[in-house]
Amino acid sequence: MTTQTATSPRLSPRFIYAADTVVSGAMGVLLFLTAAPLTQIVGWPLPASFLSTIGLLLLPWAAFNLYVARAARPTHGVVFGNIGGDITWVLGSIALAVVHAPSLTAIGMALLIGQAIAVAGVVVIKLAGVRMML
């Protein structure tokens, strides 16, 4: 008689970096192309150029995620640098939400905090996969 044990499937860390590539790239293009109307909708007190610049900066970030996803054996510095970038994004988003809370619309606050929570979730998943990446 054999006994089978159920195991939960593991999410490939490379998949997370690849998914982060797609989401970061799409978000970058979206922010760049819609910065002016988005600034109005969310009640952003900073100029629209701030959002369009963030959009442009997300494009090399997407490329960095792609590099990590495809690297056969990324270095510790590359992996932890990527995770550190995500943590910085989360902390920056929280700081922006706190500083600009009085002027943000409910939609603006929900979008800012929502994406911070999503990126924090990505950080947790990336941290869980560190051993598999290195």
Secondary structure per residue as TSV (DSSP state, phi and psi in degrees):
chain	resnum	aa	ss	phi	psi
A	1	M	-	360.0	133.0
A	2	T	-	-109.6	148.8
A	3	T	-	-111.5	130.9
A	4	Q	-	-102.4	137.6
A	5	T	-	-113.8	138.5
A	6	A	-	-84.0	133.6
A	7	T	-	-122.3	145.0
A	8	S	-	-81.6	140.4
A	9	P	-	-67.4	141.3
A	10	R	-	-93.5	137.7
A	11	L	-	-82.8	125.3
A	12	S	-	-64.3	128.3
A	13	P	H	-58.4	-34.5
A	14	R	H	-63.3	-34.6
A	15	F	H	-63.6	-40.5
A	16	I	H	-63.1	-44.5
A	17	Y	H	-65.9	-37.9
A	18	A	H	-66.2	-42.5
A	19	A	H	-64.5	-39.1
A	20	D	H	-64.0	-32.8
A	21	T	H	-60.1	-50.1
A	22	V	H	-64.7	-48.0
A	23	V	H	-66.2	-43.9
A	24	S	H	-63.4	-43.3
A	25	G	H	-63.9	-45.5
A	26	A	H	-64.1	-42.6
A	27	M	H	-64.6	-38.2
A	28	G	H	-61.5	-47.7
A	29	V	H	-63.5	-44.7
A	30	L	H	-60.7	-47.7
A	31	L	H	-62.9	-41.2
A	32	F	H	-63.9	-44.4
A	33	L	H	-78.2	-24.8
A	34	T	H	-118.5	18.9
A	35	A	H	-55.6	-46.6
A	36	A	H	-64.3	-54.2
A	37	P	H	-66.7	-34.5
A	38	L	H	-64.9	-37.8
A	39	T	H	-58.3	-41.9
A	40	Q	H	-68.2	-44.7
A	41	I	H	-63.1	-41.5
A	42	V	H	-90.7	-6.0
A	43	G	T	74.4	29.2
A	44	W	-	-67.9	123.3
A	45	P	-	-80.0	-15.9
A	46	L	S	-83.4	160.1
A	47	P	-	-64.4	154.1
A	48	A	H	-57.3	-27.8
A	49	S	H	-61.6	-25.1
A	50	F	H	-63.5	-48.3
A	51	L	H	-67.2	-38.4
A	52	S	H	-67.8	-34.0
A	53	T	H	-67.5	-42.9
A	54	I	H	-59.3	-41.8
A	55	G	H	-58.4	-45.5
A	56	L	H	-65.1	-37.4
A	57	L	H	-69.6	-24.7
A	58	L	H	-71.2	-20.1
A	59	L	H	-69.1	-48.0
A	60	P	H	-66.9	-28.4
A	61	W	H	-63.6	-40.9
A	62	A	H	-61.5	-41.4
A	63	A	H	-64.5	-37.7
A	64	F	H	-63.5	-42.9
A	65	N	H	-61.6	-40.6
A	66	L	H	-63.2	-41.7
A	67	Y	H	-58.6	-47.1
A	68	V	H	-64.1	-41.2
A	69	A	H	-62.1	-34.9
A	70	R	H	-96.8	-13.7
A	71	A	-	-65.8	133.6
A	72	A	S	-62.0	-44.0
A	73	R	S	-147.0	83.4
A	74	P	-	-65.0	149.4
A	75	T	-	-72.7	162.5
A	76	H	H	-56.2	-43.5
A	77	G	H	-61.1	-40.3
A	78	V	H	-66.4	-47.7
A	79	V	H	-64.0	-49.6
A	80	F	H	-73.6	-25.9
A	81	G	H	-65.7	-39.9
A	82	N	H	-65.9	-45.9
A	83	I	H	-63.9	-39.9
A	84	G	H	-61.8	-37.1
A	85	G	H	-63.2	-41.1
A	86	D	H	-65.1	-41.6
A	87	I	H	-63.2	-41.7
A	88	T	H	-60.9	-40.6
A	89	W	H	-60.4	-45.8
A	90	V	H	-62.2	-48.2
A	91	L	H	-64.1	-40.1
A	92	G	H	-63.9	-39.8
A	93	S	H	-64.4	-42.2
A	94	I	H	-64.3	-43.0
A	95	A	H	-61.1	-43.7
A	96	L	H	-63.1	-39.6
A	97	A	H	-64.1	-41.1
A	98	V	H	-68.3	-48.1
A	99	V	H	-66.3	-39.6
A	100	H	H	-103.8	11.5
A	101	A	T	-51.8	-41.8
A	102	P	T	-61.5	-29.1
A	103	S	T	-100.1	-17.2
A	104	L	-	-72.2	141.7
A	105	T	-	-75.7	170.2
A	106	A	H	-59.5	-39.2
A	107	I	H	-63.7	-43.8
A	108	G	H	-61.1	-44.8
A	109	M	H	-65.2	-42.0
A	110	A	H	-62.9	-42.4
A	111	L	H	-66.3	-43.0
A	112	L	H	-66.1	-48.1
A	113	I	H	-72.1	-37.7
A	114	G	H	-60.0	-45.5
A	115	Q	H	-71.6	-30.6
A	116	A	H	-64.2	-41.5
A	117	I	H	-65.7	-40.8
A	118	A	H	-62.5	-44.3
A	119	V	H	-67.3	-37.2
A	120	A	H	-61.1	-38.5
A	121	G	H	-63.1	-39.8
A	122	V	H	-63.5	-39.8
A	123	V	H	-59.2	-46.0
A	124	V	H	-60.3	-44.1
A	125	I	H	-66.6	-42.0
A	126	K	H	-63.4	-42.0
A	127	L	H	-62.1	-39.6
A	128	A	H	-63.7	-26.7
A	129	G	T	-98.9	6.7
A	130	V	H	-56.6	-47.1
A	131	R	H	-59.9	-36.1
A	132	M	H	-72.8	-27.0
A	133	M	H	-79.3	-34.0
A	134	L	-	-97.8	360.0
